[in-house]
């Protein structure tokens, strides 16, 4: 599970970096770091607020179900990163129009 989350974090960093380059932003590394931070905040919150508390109640369930709950944090984190990126793109374009 940790490997998948790490690969997603690297992909998000590259995605944000390339977006900043496309927008001619002078600080692409700031974009990359902030994208990964947005992703990991959600993943850690999911881990500690949802997944860890659910383990005792769901330990009799199938391992596949627990895996799905665990991966849901990664998916939600990626969706939040997508939302942050789209907001930053809109903000960047608005500031260039001004």
C-alpha positions, 0 to 999 in steps of 0.5 A: 500500500505504501508503494502505491501512495508513494508512486501517486505522490511522485506522479502528483509532483511531476504533474504539478511541476509540468503544469507550472512549466506550461503556465510559465510560472517561475517557481515550478518546484513550489507547485510540485511541493504544494501538490504533494503536501495537499495530497499527503494532508488528505491521506494522513487525515484519512489514515488517522480519522477513518482507516485506523478507527475502522480496523477494530470494527472491520477486522473480521471483514475480508482483506479486500474490503480493508484494502479498498478502505485504505486505497480510498484515502489515496484516491480522495487525496488525488482528487483533492490534488486535482481540485487544488491544481485546477484552482491554481490554474484558474488563479494563475490565468486570472492574475495574468489577465490583470 
